[in-house]
């Protein structure tokens, strides 16, 4: 059987063209997703700014919680760690204290703080759109940075990274939480042997000006340089006994952990995006491949039945199919993996362009990922082929021959059970999983995937029922219409095989775009509701925000009756033994209310307010005290003063503005809301040119919502291309499989026009069935997601986009179904086949 299988593949390679293309595309897509995920997981934090230091002393930039579970005599300890977004301030005299340690040649107090930099009035960022970070000039020696021109900074002066393109004598502005500082460039510096650090741009001020510019009371890390002959390990051991509790000593590759988190390259977002991509593309690829291989296997049922009649055993046939599909998988899988590896960087570039992943995100080719993708393609092909031909290899030869011209009757009970179980799972996800949480969109896709599995399991049954109904309508008008309806009714498996890819295309595309678009719409709607009480919104013209004192001064302007300001941040809470990040806003308000959060319990005060979903999930109530970790690792125990509803696009927690300004590394006001007359707006425009005055009714999209939408747009574009090719492939394989049937019709007297007209009617029925099934899935999933977001059922989120998806999918199906049939029917040799 192995020899027969090899000969079959070698001499009839054209007959396996459909499955070869399906495997090639599937392995290629799995390779791209797998390589991007692997690259995100293994990517490092970037170049080490402390390369010249022997050791670094700092507080850990993460929170670790340990849960101890005792079962009988066994004790199980689980640890969960999450990174912080800021850095703790160390005691001002720590560097001097550590300088007295045996083996220490020198210590340097390093202060790192984020800044907004404008050169000649133009906002600039670091290399690859990275962060701009300020330091004292003494920290330049830790990389080391060398002056390329000019002199070291003095008060009122600054040394800039060479990547900014400035020159000595230029005027620049540096904005921090302490305000906007106009400085003169005294020098240009760059790391020794390099033009710049790839993950940050450096701004150096005079050491005696660091506190005034940064607002910090001490360094964020202390660098220790060893004396000659003292190893890093020895130095670390000696320092361990002298550093205060809660601080750590970092050496070697761990030194970069002492840098400001925002100054190192983070791939947490990339892991999330590519994790979703791997799940979505993995399901789509497997779904499409299973259908394609099953379609090819069913084409060979007559051949398998004939082999049974000449004495082949079921085991021999299974071995024949297994070797054939494995060979096909290898022949197509290897170039598919190579093509995926070549395409991975182009796909990553799309995500870089929209800002979803860092611009310097590297794609690493890993042999293990390539082999895993090929192995997955081969395994799926073998299993799919075996399942599709299972009945033909087990029933009697005469029964197998009969079922090659009639619809197989077996497997109905199994299909019904599988369809019911997967449908129940999909509905259960929508009912019991909190879709308003951060994992809401992901869980919506899981539900759509389960419902598509249910439709695939019940595909022939649905095709028989609904295909008959569609055939009764679309099959009217002559003998060709009646024949098309009859063929649809008697060959439901074939109809389902070409309708399911269309249903998948609609279900996946509309679910991804619908849920992400709806998230943005809900955020915009709630933002409009939050700012409804204000007359004006103010947004920074450039950079990330303005200092909190600006908001306090606005409240004293003539005509100002109310002011509210928000400072974006991130906190961490103990979520049942796991540290979890939650978006937060510092809130400053005075005068008449200008920001309405829709408080449903308590009232906003000097404590903490939480969103309704977070409060319900944690079991919090007004009056409870909650301990939170702030970005700089400090903790705060706050009383819950209020519970509010309008969370979308805002934040799950509200904190006092002064607390966020003091403990967030950036600590800037991101949005301001004013109540007053037109004269107030003109005053603001005149006195605060760094602010843009916006009418309160206009909504301003948040960076997170825009980035999320861009990520799903990019993912959808990738999937659309894959599924579109798969749809065309499925229709082509189905048409080729009917070559003998078309020849028989021609021999019976049917004209080419009549055969083609029949095929057009059948294609129309299959396309309508696929669109209807896909529409059913999206109506349930997107509608339920919308119900969770704002209490309204949203079967259609964006009518124009929805119509484009339905229309484009329908047109693709019609073209893919009609063109191959026309080419086959026109062949002069067809009647003689």
N, C-alpha and C positions, 0 to 999 in steps of 0.2 A: 504493500500500500504506500510505503514511502516513495518507492520508485515511481509508482503511478501518479502520486501527488506532485512530485517534482516535474515529471513530464507534462502533467496537465497545466501547471503554472507556466512552464517554459514555452509550450506550444500554443497556449491560449491566453497569452498575457493581455491581449486586447479585451478578452471577456472579463478580466478582472480590473479593467480600467477604472470603473466606478469605485470599487472598494480600495484600489490603490490611491485614488485621489482623496477619498475620505480619510484613510489612515494618515496620508501625508499631511493633510490639513490639521487633523487632530493632534498628531505628534508635534507638529510645528507650533500650534497654539499652546499646548501643554509645556513645551520647551520655553517659549517666551515667558509665560506666567511663572514657571518654575525658576528660571534664571533671574527674573526680576525680584522674586521673593527671596531667593538665596542671596542675591547681591545686597538687598536691604538688610537682611539678618546678619550678614558678615561684614558690612561696611563699618569702618572705624570712625571715630569722632573727628578725624582730620589731623593736620599737622599740630605738633606739640609746641605751644608757645613757651613752654618751660624747658626747652631742649638743653639749655646751658646750666640748668640747676641740677644739683645732685638729688635733692629731695624737696617735696612740697608738704607743708602743713596746712590743713584746712578742715573744716567741718564737712562731713559727708553731704553730697548734694542729692540725697535720697532719703526716703522713709522706709523702714523695714518693720513689719509687724509679724509676730510669731504667735501661732495658735497651738496650744498643747491639748491633745486629745488622749484620754486614758481609756483603754478598753481592757479590762481585766488586769493582767500583769504587764501589758504592753503600753508604752507611752509613745505617741506619735507627735512629732513637732513639724509644723509646716511654717515656712517663712515666705512672705510676699514682700517684694520691694518695688517701689515706684520712684522715679526721679522727680526732684523738685525743679522749679523754674527759676530759682534765684540762689543766691549765695549768702551765707551767714557772715556777719561782721565779727571779726576777731578782736580781742583786746588790743588796744593801741600799743602797749609795751611788750607784746609777745615777741617781736623780732629781737629786741634787745635782750630779753631773757634767754632766748634760744642761742644767741650769739656766744654765750659763755659755755656752751656744751663742748666737751672735749672732742677734738677732731673737726670742729666747724671753723672754716676760714672766714665766712662772711654770711650775713643774712640780709634779705631784702624784703621789706614789707610791700606786698603787691596789692593794689586796689584796682578792681575791674568794675566798670559801670557802663551800661549802655548809653549811647548818645545819639542824637539826631544831628547830622553834620550837613551844612550847606556851604559850598564853595562858590564864590561869586554869585550868591543868591540862588544857586541851583542845588537842590538836595542830591546827595550822593550816597551810595552804599558801598560795602566792601566788595571784594572779588566775588563774582558769581552771585551777586545780589545778597551777599552775606551781611551779618550784623556789623555795625561800627561800634567799637568799644574803646572807652577812655581809660588811661592809666597815668600814673606818675612817671616822670622820666626815668627814675631809677629802675623801673621794671623793664626798660628796653634792654638791659644787659642780660635778661633771663632767656632771651630767644637765641642768639642776641640780635638786636637791631643795631645797624651802623648808620651814622649820618652820611648821606651821599652829598648833601650840600647844606650850607647854612650852619646854624649853631643850636645848642641845646635851648629848651624853652625857659623863659623867665616869666614872672607874673605878667599876664596880659598877652603872653605868647603861646604858641603851640607848635609841636612837631608832628607832621602828618606822614602817614604811610605813603610810599611812592605810588601805590595803585590809584590814589585819588586824582593824580594829574595836576596837583597844585604846585606852586613855586614859592620860594622865600619872598616875603613881602606881601603876599596875597592876604586879603581880609576874609575871614571865615566866621560863621556862627556855629556855636556848639550849644545845643539845647538839652537840658537834663531836667530832673525833677526840681532843681533849684532855680530854674529859669533859663533864659537865653543869654549866652555870653558871646560878645563880639571879641574875637582874638586875631592876632596877627601871626602869620606863618613865619617862624624863625628858622625852620629847617625841614628837610625831607629825609626820611630814613627808610630802610628796608632791611629785612632779615639777611644775615650774612649768606651770600651765595644764592639768594633768591630775590625775585622782584616783590613778593608779598606772601603772606600766609593765605592759603586758599580758602580758609573758612572764616576769616574775619578781617576787618580793616581797623588799623590801630590809630588812635589819637593820643598823643602824649602831652600832658600839661606839666607845669613845674610842680615839684613835690610839695611845696608849701601852698599850692593852690588846689590840691586834690580835694580837700574837705569842702572848700567853698563851691567847687564845680560839681562834685558828686553828691554832696549832702550826706556822706557816710562818715561815721565817727571813728572808723578804724579800717584796717586792711581786710580784704576778703580771703587772702592767703599769705603765707610767709614762705619765701624761697630760702633754702639752705644750701650753701656751696661748701663742699668738703675740702678739708686741707689736703695737700699732696700726700698720697699713700693711704688715704682712708677710703675704703670701699663704700658703696651705697648701702649695702646690707649692714655693715658695721655702724654707719652713721644713723641709719633708721633705728637700729637697736638702742643706740644711746639716746636718741630723741624720744623714744617711746616713754621713757621714764620721766621726761621733763614737760611734755605737752599736757595741757589741761584735759580733764575728762571731757569726752564728747568730740575731741579732735582726732584726726588720723594723720598718719605719715604716709605719703605716697612716693614711690620710687619707680624707676624704669618707665615702662609703658603706662603705668597708672598715674603718672604725674599730671597728665592732661585732665584728670578728674577734679583737680583743684581749680580749674579755670571756671569762669562764669558760664553756666549752662547755655545761655543764649549766644556765647562766643564760640561754642563748639558745634560741629555739624550733628544734628539729630535726625535719625531715620525712623523715629517712632511713627510719624505720620506716614512715611513711605511703607513701613511694615503693614500698617492698617489698610492702606490703599491697595497694595499688592496682595495682601491676604484676601480682601474682598474679590480682587481680580482673579486670583487663583481659584477661589471657590466658584465664582460665576462662570469663568471660562472652562474650568474643569467639568462642571455639570453640563454645560452646553456642548462641549466637545464629545463627552462620553455619550450624551443623548443622541447626538447626530450620528456618531460612529456606529452605535448599536443599531440604529435604524438602517443605515447604509449596508452594513454587513448582513443584517437579516434579510434585506431585499435581495442581495446577491445570492444568499443561501437558498431563498425560496425559488429563485430562478433555476436552481439545479435539482429541484425535487424530482423531476421526471428522470434525470440521469441517475439519481440515487435509487429511485424505484426500479429502474432497469437493472442496475447493478445487483439489487436484492434478488431479482428474478433469475439471475444467472449464478446465484449462489453466494454472493457476498454476505458476510454476517454483519449484524449491527455494530459490533466492536470494530470490524475492519473499516466500515464506513465512517465511524466516528474518528478513527485514526487518520483516514484519508482527509476528512474535512479539517481536522486539527493541524495536520502538516501543511495543507494548502493555505489555510488562513494564517498560520505562523509565518510561512514563507512570504505571503503577501505583506504581512505586517512588517517583516524585516526589510523587504525590498523597498517599501514606501516609507517605513519609519526612519531608517538611517538618513536619507536625504531630507526628510521632514525635520529631524532634529538639527541637522546642519543648517537648514534654512531658518529654523526658529532661532538658532544661535546668531545667525547673521542679522536677523530682523529685530532682535531684542533691543539693541541700542537705539534703533529708529523709533520703536514703540516707547522706550524710556524717554526719548527726546520730546515726544508729545507731552508727556507728563511734566517734564522739566519746563517746557515752554509756558504751560499754564500755571506754574508755581505750585504744583501738587507735591513735588519732591524737590530736594535741594538741587540747584543748578549743577553742582559738581558730583551728583550721584553717579557712581561708577557701575557699569555692568560687568560682572565677572562671569566668565564661561567656566562651568564646572562639569567635569566628565560624568560625575555621579548623577547630576540632574539630567544630562542628555541620555544616559543609559536608562534612568528611571522612566523618562518620557517614552522611549522606544519600547521598553518592557511593558508599560501601561498600554500602549497602542496594540502590541501583539496580544497581550492577555485579554483585552476587551474584544478584539477581533475573534479570537479563538472561542471565547465563551459565547459571544453573540451568535457566531455561526453554528455552534453546537446546539444552542437553544432553539434557533430557528428551524433546524433540520431534525430536531429530536424526534418528532412524531414520525417523520418519513423513515427514520432508521430503526424504529421500534415496532411499527405495525406490520401486518402481513404485506408481502409484495403486491398482491393484487389490489389491496386497499390503498396502498401508497400510490399505485398507478392511477386509481380512480380519483384520488384527491389532487392529482396534478392538473385536473381539468375542472374540479369543483372546489368550493371553499372548504378547507379542513374544519372538521367539527370538534376536534379535541381542544382541551385547555380552557373551556369556557368558565368552569367553576374557579379555576386558579386565577383567571383574569379578573373575575368579579371580586374575589377576596382581596387580591392585590390592589385593585382600584379603590375599594372601600377603605382599606387600611391607610393607603397613602392620602386619600382625600380627607379622611378623619384627622390625619396628622397635620395636613395643611390648614384645615379649619381650626384645629386645636392651637396652632401657633398664633393665628390671628386673634383667637379669643383669650388665651391665657398669658401670652407674652406682652409685657408693657411696650406697645409700639411707640410711645412718646419718649422712650429712653434713647440713649445714644446708639443702641443696637437695633432701633426700630426699622431702618431701611434694610439692614442685613437680614433681619428676621422676615421682612416682607418678601425678599427674594427667596428665602428658604421655603416660605409658604407657596410661592409661585412655582418653585421647583417640585415640591411635593404634589401640587395639583397637576402639573404637567406630567409627572410620573403616573398619576391616576388616569389621566386621559390616554397616555400611551398604553397602559395596561388594558384599558377598556376600548382602545382604538377601533378594532374591528367591530365590536358591538355598537359603538357610537356611529361608525361609518354605515353599518347596516340600517340602523334606525333613522338617523338624520339624513344619510345619503339617499334612502328611499324617499323621504319627504322632499328633499331637494330635487331628486330625480323626477318626482311627479310634477314639479313646477317647471324646472329647467329642461326636462326631457320632452316637452310638448313640441309638436310641429314636425310630423313625418316619421318615417321609419328610422332615420338616424338618431332622432331624439329618443325614440322608444328603446332602441338598441343600447344607447348610452345609459339610459336609466336602468335597463335590465343588467347591463354589465356592472354598473355600480352596486346594484343590489346583490349580485351573486359573487362579486370579488371584493368584499369589504376590506380584506387585509391589504390589497394593493392600493385601494383608495386611502386607507389610513396611513400607509407608508409615505405617500406624497403629501398628505394633508398635515401630518404632524410637524414636519419642519416649518411649514408656514405658521402653524399655531405657536410653535416655539419662538419664531421670529417676533410675532406680535406680543406674546406674553412677556418675554425677557425685555424687549425694547421698551414697551410701555410701562412695565413695572419699574425699571431703573429710572427712566426719565420722569415718569409720573410721580413717584415718591420723592425724588430729589427736587423736582419743580414745586411740588406741593409744600415741601419743607420751606423753600424760599418764599412762597406766597404767604404761608402762615406767618413766617417771621416778619415780612413786610406789613402784613395786616396788623399784627400785634404791635409793631413799632409805631404804626399810625395811631393806634389806640392809646399807646403809652404817651405819645407826644401831643395828643389832642388838646390838652389843657394849655399848651404853650403857644405863644404867638410866633416864636422864632426858634430854630435850631442853629447851633453853631458847631462847625467842624473844623479841625486844623487844616490849613491849606497844604501843609507838607509835614512829613514826619509822622510820629505816632501819637502826638498829643501836645498839650500845654500844661504847665505846672498848676497845681491846685490853687495857689494864691491868685491866679488869674480869675478863676470862678468867684473867689471871695471878693475881688475888686469889682467884678461886674455887678454884684449885688448892691454896690454902693453908687452905681451910676444913676443920674437923674432919670426918672421915669420907669426904673426897674421895679416891678411889683413882686416878682418871684423869680428865683434862679434855682436850677437843679443841674448837677454835674455828675457824670459817671466815669469811673476809672476802671478799665478792664483788668482782670487779674485771674489767677487760678489758685484754688486752695486744694487741700487734701483732707479727707476724712477717713475715719476708721469704719469701713463698710463691712460689718460682720467679720472682722479679722483680716480684711484686705484693705490696703491703702488705695483709695480711688481719687482721681482728679475730678474736680467739678469747676465749671466756669463760674466766675464771680464778678461782681461789680462793686467798687467802692461808691458810696452815694453821699453827695453833699447837697443839701436843700435848705433854702431859706425863703421866707415870704410866702406868697400864694403858691399852691401846688402847681408845679410845671411838668411833673412826670407822674403818670398814673399807672401803677403796677397791678391794679385790680386786687387789692388786699381783701381776702375773704375771712381772715381771722386775725385778731389783734390789731395793732397799728404800728406804723413805722416809727422807730425811735432811735436810740443811740446804740442799740444792740444789733442783733443779726436777724435778717429776714430770709426765708427759704421758699423755694417754689413748691407748689402743692404736690407735685409728683415725688419730689425728693423727700418731702416731709412724710408722705404716705409710705414710701418705701422704707424709710428709716424708723417709722413709728414716732416721729417727733411731733410735739404740740407746743403751742404758745406757752412760754414760761420755762421750758426745758433749757438746761445749759448744755452746750455742745462744745467740745474741744476740736479745734481745727489747726492744721499745719499751714502756715503762711509760706509764701515762696522762698523766704530766706531761712527756712527750717525752724523758725520760732513758732511757738504755739500760743493760741489765744482761746480762753474759755469765755464764750459769749452766750448771752441769754437770747432765746428766740422771741423776738417782739411781734413778728407778723408772719403770715403765710400768704403768698400772692400767686396769681394765676398766669400772668403774662410773662412767660419764660422764654418763648421762642425768639431767637436772635438777640437775647439779652444776657441771661445768665441764671444759674440755678440758686445762687446765694447772693445776698446783698450785705455788705459790710460797711462800717463807718469809713468815710473817705480818707480820714487822717491815718487810719490803720493801714490801708492799702498803700497810700503814698509813702509811708515809712518803711514798709516791709516788702514791697514789690520792687524788683530791680529797676523797672522803668518808672512806675508810679506816676503816670501822667493822665490827665483828663482826656478822654477820647471823644466825649460828646457833651454839649451844654444845651440847656433848654431855658429860654427866657420868656417872661411875661412882661409886656410893656407895649408902648405905642411905636409908630413908625420913626419918631425922633430917636428912640432908643436904638433902633437898628442902624440908623445913620451914625449915631455916636460910636457904636461898636465898630462899624466899618472904618471910621476915621481913626479911632484910638487903638484898635487891635487889628492891624493888617494881617496878622498871622492867622486870623479866624475867617472862615467863610460863613456868611449869614444865609441860611436856607429857610424857606417858608416851612412852617411846622407841618403842613399837610403832606409835604414831600417825604418820601422814605429813602433812607440811605442804606444800601445793601452792606452787610458786614463782610469782612474779609473771609471768615470761616464759611459762610453760606456760599459766597462766590467760588471759593476754592473747591468746596464739595460738589457744586454743580459742574465745575470744569472737569473734575475727576470722573464723574459719571458720564459726562458728554464724551470724554476720550474713550472710556471703557465701552460705551455703547457703539461708538464708531468702529472699534475693533471687532466687536461681536457681530455687527451688521455685515461687515465684509465677509466674515467666516460663514455666517448662516446663509447669506445670499448665494455664495458659491455652493454650499451644501444643498440648498434648495434646487439649484439648477442641476446638480449632480444626481439628486434623487429622481427628479423627473426624467432625466436622460436615461438612467438605469431602468426605470419603469417602462419607458418607451422601447428600449432595446429588448427588454424581456418579452415584449408583445410582437416581435417581428414575425413569428410563425402565425400568430392570430391574424395579423394584418394580411399576411399572404393568403391565408385561407379565405378571408373575406373577398380578396381580389379574385381568387379562383372561383368563388361562388357567384361572381358577377358584379360585385360592388365596384364602383368607379373610385379612382383616387380621391375625387372630390367628396364622395360619400363617406369614405373611410376617414378622411380628414375632418369632415363635419362632425362625425361621431366622436372623434378624439377631442375636438374642441368642446363639445358638450360635456364630456367626461371631465376634462380639465376644469371647466367652469364649476362643475359640481364639487370637485375636490378642493378648489381654491375657496369657494364659499364655505365649505365645511371647515377648512383650516382657519379661516378668518373668524368664523363663529366660535370655534373652540378657544382660540387665543383671546377673543373679546370676552368670553365667559371668565377666563382666568383673571384677566386684568380688572374686570368689573368687580370681582370679589376682593382681590388683593388691594388694589389702589383705593377702592371704596372703603374697605375696612381701615386702611391706614389713615385716610382722611377723616374718618369718624373718630379715630383716636386722637388726631391732632386738634381738631376744632369742633367736633360734635356734628359735622355734616358729612353726608355721603357724597363722595366725589368720583363717580364712575368715569368722568372725563375731566382731566385737569387743564390741559391746554388744547382746545378744540383744533387749532391749526396744526399743531404737531401730531395730534392723534389722527387727524385725517390724512396727514402726510404718511404716517406709518402704515395705516390701513390701505391707503391707495397704492403706496409704493410696494407693499408686500403683495397685494392682489395683482398688480401689474407684473411684478417679478414672476409670480406663479403662473400667470397666463402665458407669458413669453417662454418661460422654462418648460411648460407643458406642451405648447403648440409647436415650437420650432423643431425639436427632435422628431416629433411625429411627422411633420411635413417632410423633413429630410428623408425619413425612412420610407414613407409612402411613395415618394417620387422616384425611388430607385427602380430602375427598369428590371433588375433581377429579382425583385421582391416576389412576384407571382410564381416564380420558378423555385422558390426556396422550399 
